[in-house]
Amino acid sequence: MLVYKFGGTSVGSVVNMNHVKDIINTKEQKIIVLSAMSGTTNALVSISENIEKRDVQSAKRQIAELNETYNTTVYDLLQDKALRRDVSDYVNSIFSGLADAVNRPFSLQLQKTILANGELLSTYMFSRFLQQEGFKVALLPALDFMRIDNNNEPDNFYIKQNLNRLLSSQPSADIYVTQGFISLDADGAITNLQRGGSDYTATIIGSAIGADEVQIWTDIDGFHNNDPRYVNDTKALSHLSYDEAAELAYFGAKILHPQTVMPVRELDIPLRLKNTMAPEAHGTLITNQIHGEGIKAIAAKDGITAIKIKSVRMLLAHGFLKKVFEIFETYETAIDMITTSEIAVSLTIDNTENLKAIVSELQKFAEVEVEDYMSIICLVGNQIIYHPDTPELFQILQDVNVRMIAYGGSNNNISLLVNTSDKLESLQKLQRYVFDGNSVLV
């Protein structure tokens, strides 16, 4: 069995849904994981924010506008009158529930419940569309099998047992449609896997059923060797290892949710990235196999804060680093990069929710400097720290103020910290140094 995941753009219009229908019209049995239609999650976030602010009129207006958008889509998508009426009734019931939520006290749980409606709408509508087109299709409610534990990790045993039970109850279906992103928590309340979590849903499902392959379909033809939003003439990568893909996803490549690789890597299930608008393109195939050495791709991660922690003594005392790390652990704040010198440690974080409290704790035994508006530029490739041409990339030091370098912590990753204002120039210069035909780094 195969698992296909389609993002919001892929199901964002009637035209695109027809593209998806053509893509999945193959003989293999498959599970289709869908995101909300493009723009829906942002609209639902805005609605929940207006409920929180008690701006009832704005929330009601947004609900009515979104309801009308969906009614129009249903009318254009479905010609079968019975199915059109069924889906219209479902859509209107969802928006009726949202209208009722406007008058309820705001809570984070209410917000999560509101956000779940995007995926519920897209999957119900698309499954009925496939039914109209003659497919043997079954709708699998993700809330009947997807659950996370108290550590916000997938409850793999629960997922596997319940998903396979649902599949065996409807064995005649060729295509199963389910929701990405949404889940239950350990207490049975509706939660989600955060933005981009539909990718993660797909590989969790792939692991649970032992899929032959998981395919992530978006609006770009796989991982590129640099960020095409900022750099011209980037190229799609045909193959990556799991480790290389995980590094790129974590350090800013938007095509893939950072946690996506983990479930399939353990079972060596191939993960393929494809373009809905160009299905004939090869895309990027991610497996355990290694293809070549040296730098393959560059990614950038914004929203980075750098913290310099200087010991009040002349030399780093025994236990100094332990005390530093314990503070970040207490406040559940992950560290991206770290370098040390004789009397100081510098590190970066991307979550500043508890920054004030962290700095306050650190200042009890050290001098602390904080700088924001930073970006991490990550260069990824198999065994790049050993590749003889890698040192050539440091030509960038002549042109850009690199604030920190992480080299050697991973065989597959070199990270550079720069001011966000220098990010664009850095990406473009590295593209020339690393991938330009005149460079030794090819």
Residue pairs with C-beta under 8 A, 6 or more apart in sequence:
1 28
1 29
1 30
1 31
1 209
1 211
1 212
2 28
2 29
2 30
2 31
2 211
2 212
2 213
2 214
2 215
3 30
3 31
3 33
3 202
3 203
3 205
3 206
3 209
3 211
3 213
3 214
3 215
4 23
4 24
4 30
4 31
4 32
4 33
4 202
4 214
4 215
4 217
5 32
5 33
5 34
5 35
5 180
5 198
5 199
5 201
5 202
5 214
5 215
5 216
5 217
6 20
6 32
6 33
6 34
6 35
6 217
6 276
7 35
7 38
7 198
7 216
7 217
7 218
7 219
7 276
8 35
8 36
8 37
8 38
8 39
8 40
8 41
9 16
9 38
9 218
9 219
9 276
10 16
10 19
10 20
10 35
10 217
10 218
10 219
10 276
11 17
11 20
11 34
11 35
11 37
11 38
11 122
11 126
12 37
12 38
12 39
13 73
14 73
14 76
14 77
16 276
17 77
17 126
17 129
19 276
19 277
19 279
20 126
20 217
20 276
21 129
21 130
21 133
22 279
23 217
23 276
23 279
24 30
24 32
24 175
25 135
28 212
29 173
29 174
29 175
30 174
30 175
30 176
31 140
31 175
31 176
31 177
31 178
31 205
31 209
31 211
32 126
32 175
32 176
32 177
32 178
33 178
33 179
33 180
33 198
33 201
33 202
33 205
34 119
34 122
34 123
34 126
34 177
34 178
34 179
34 180
34 198
35 41
35 118
35 119
35 122
35 180
35 181
35 198
36 44
36 118
36 119
36 121
36 122
36 181
37 73
37 118
37 121
37 122
40 66
40 118
40 121
40 122
41 115
41 118
41 195
43 62
43 66
44 66
44 114
44 115
44 117
44 118
45 111
45 115
46 62
47 59
47 62
47 63
47 66
47 98
47 114
48 106
48 110
48 111
48 114
48 115
50 56
50 58
50 59
50 62
51 59
51 101
51 102
51 104
51 106
51 110
51 114
52 106
52 111
56 102
56 103
59 102
60 99
60 102
63 95
63 98
63 99
63 102
64 95
66 95
67 91
67 92
67 95
70 91
70 95
70 121
70 125
71 88
71 91
71 92
73 125
74 84
74 87
74 88
74 91
74 125
75 84
77 125
77 129
78 84
78 87
78 128
78 129
78 132
79 132
80 132
83 128
83 131
83 132
86 128
87 124
87 125
87 128
90 124
91 121
91 124
91 125
94 117
94 120
94 121
97 117
98 114
98 117
101 110
101 113
101 114
104 110
109 189
109 190
112 189
112 190
112 191
112 192
113 190
115 182
115 192
116 143
116 179
116 181
116 182
116 190
116 192
118 181
119 142
119 179
119 180
119 181
119 182
119 198
120 179
120 182
122 179
123 139
123 177
123 178
123 179
124 139
126 177
127 137
127 138
127 139
127 177
130 137
130 175
130 177
131 137
135 174
135 175
136 172
136 173
136 174
136 175
137 173
137 174
137 175
137 176
137 177
138 170
138 173
138 175
138 176
138 177
139 176
139 177
139 178
140 163
140 166
140 167
140 176
140 177
140 178
141 178
141 179
142 178
142 179
142 180
142 182
142 183
142 201
143 179
143 182
143 183
143 184
143 190
144 162
144 166
145 158
145 159
145 162
145 163
145 165
145 166
146 154
146 159
146 182
146 183
146 184
146 201
146 204
147 154
147 155
147 158
147 159
147 183
147 184
147 185
147 186
148 154
148 155
148 183
148 184
148 185
148 186
148 191
148 193
149 155
149 186
150 186
154 204
154 263
155 186
156 204
156 207
156 208
159 204
159 205
159 208
160 208
160 209
163 205
163 208
163 209
164 208
164 209
167 176
167 209
170 176
178 201
178 205
179 201
180 193
180 197
180 198
180 199
180 200
180 201
180 202
181 192
181 193
181 197
181 198
181 201
182 190
182 191
182 192
182 193
183 190
183 191
183 192
183 193
183 201
184 190
184 191
185 191
193 200
193 201
193 257
196 256
196 257
196 258
197 257
198 257
199 216
199 256
199 257
199 260
200 257
200 259
200 260
200 263
202 214
202 216
202 260
203 214
203 260
203 261
203 262
203 263
203 264
203 269
203 271
204 263
205 211
205 214
206 213
206 214
206 263
206 264
206 269
206 271
207 263
207 264
207 266
207 267
207 269
210 267
210 269
211 264
211 269
212 269
212 270
213 269
213 270
213 271
213 272
214 264
214 269
214 270
214 271
214 272
215 271
215 272
215 273
215 274
216 255
216 256
216 260
216 271
216 272
216 273
216 274
217 274
217 275
217 276
218 255
218 273
218 274
218 275
218 276
219 275
219 276
219 277
220 228
220 255
220 275
221 236
221 273
221 274
221 275
221 278
221 281
221 282
221 283
221 284
222 236
222 237
222 238
222 255
222 273
222 274
222 275
222 281
222 282
222 283
222 284
223 236
223 237
223 240
223 245
223 248
223 253
223 255
223 256
223 273
223 284
223 297
224 234
224 235
224 236
224 237
224 297
225 234
225 235
225 236
225 237
225 296
225 297
225 298
225 435
226 234
226 297
226 298
226 299
226 427
226 430
226 431
226 435
227 234
227 252
227 253
227 298
227 299
227 300
227 427
228 234
230 300
230 423
230 424
230 427
230 428
231 427
231 428
231 431
233 431
234 431
235 435
236 281
236 282
236 283
236 284
237 284
237 296
237 297
238 282
238 284
238 285
238 291
239 284
239 285
239 286
239 287
239 289
239 291
240 248
240 284
240 285
240 286
240 291
240 296
240 297
241 286
241 287
241 288
241 289
241 290
241 291
241 382
241 412
242 261
242 264
242 265
242 271
242 286
242 287
242 288
243 382
243 412
244 296
244 297
244 380
244 381
244 382
244 412
245 256
245 261
245 271
245 284
245 286
246 258
246 261
246 262
246 265
247 378
247 380
247 410
247 412
247 413
248 256
248 297
248 299
248 378
248 380
249 255
249 256
249 257
249 258
249 260
249 261
250 258
250 301
251 299
251 300
251 301
251 376
251 378
251 380
251 413
251 415
252 299
252 300
252 301
252 302
252 376
252 378
253 297
253 299
255 273
256 273
260 271
261 271
261 286
264 270
264 271
265 288
268 287
268 288
270 285
270 286
270 287
271 285
271 286
271 287
272 283
272 284
272 285
272 286
273 283
273 284
273 286
274 281
274 283
275 281
275 283
290 382
291 382
292 381
292 382
293 381
293 382
293 383
293 384
293 386
293 387
294 381
294 382
294 384
294 387
294 389
294 390
294 441
294 442
295 379
295 380
295 381
295 384
295 387
295 390
295 393
295 434
295 441
296 380
296 381
296 382
297 379
297 380
297 381
298 377
298 378
298 379
298 380
298 427
298 430
298 431
298 434
299 377
299 378
299 380
300 375
300 376
300 377
300 378
300 423
300 426
300 427
301 336
301 350
301 375
301 376
301 378
302 375
302 420
302 423
303 350
304 336
304 348
304 349
304 350
304 372
304 374
304 375
304 376
304 417
304 420
305 348
305 349
305 350
305 352
305 355
305 370
305 371
305 372
305 374
306 346
306 347
306 348
306 370
306 371
306 372
306 374
306 403
306 404
306 417
307 346
307 347
307 348
307 349
307 358
307 359
307 362
307 368
307 369
307 370
308 344
308 345
308 346
308 368
308 369
308 370
308 371
309 324
309 344
309 345
309 346
309 347
309 362
309 366
309 367
309 368
310 343
310 344
310 366
310 367
310 368
310 369
311 317
311 320
311 343
311 344
311 365
311 366
312 365
312 366
312 367
313 343
314 343
315 342
315 343
316 340
316 342
316 343
316 345
320 345
320 365
320 366
321 340
321 345
323 365
324 345
324 362
324 366
325 335
327 358
327 361
327 362
328 334
328 335
328 349
328 358
330 361
331 354
331 357
331 358
332 354
333 349
333 351
333 353
333 354
333 355
333 358
334 349
334 350
334 351
335 347
335 348
335 349
336 347
336 348
336 349
336 350
336 376
336 415
337 347
337 348
337 376
337 404
337 406
337 415
337 417
338 345
338 346
338 347
338 348
338 406
339 345
339 346
339 347
339 404
339 405
339 406
340 346
346 404
348 374
348 376
348 404
348 417
349 355
352 372
355 370
359 368
359 370
362 368
371 403
373 419
373 420
373 421
374 403
374 417
374 418
374 419
374 420
375 417
375 418
375 419
375 420
375 422
375 423
376 415
376 416
376 417
377 415
377 416
377 417
377 418
377 423
377 426
377 427
377 430
378 413
378 414
378 415
378 416
379 393
379 413
379 414
379 415
379 416
379 430
379 434
380 412
380 413
381 387
381 412
382 411
382 412
383 411
383 412
384 390
384 411
384 412
384 413
384 414
385 407
385 408
385 410
385 411
385 414
386 411
389 440
389 441
390 414
390 441
392 433
392 434
392 439
392 440
392 441
393 414
393 430
393 433
393 434
393 441
395 433
396 402
396 416
396 426
396 429
396 430
396 433
399 425
399 429
400 418
400 422
400 425
400 426
400 429
401 418
401 419
401 422
402 416
402 417
402 418
403 417
403 418
403 419
404 416
404 417
405 414
405 415
405 416
405 417
406 413
406 414
406 415
407 414
416 426
418 426
432 438
432 439
433 439
433 441
434 441
435 441
435 442
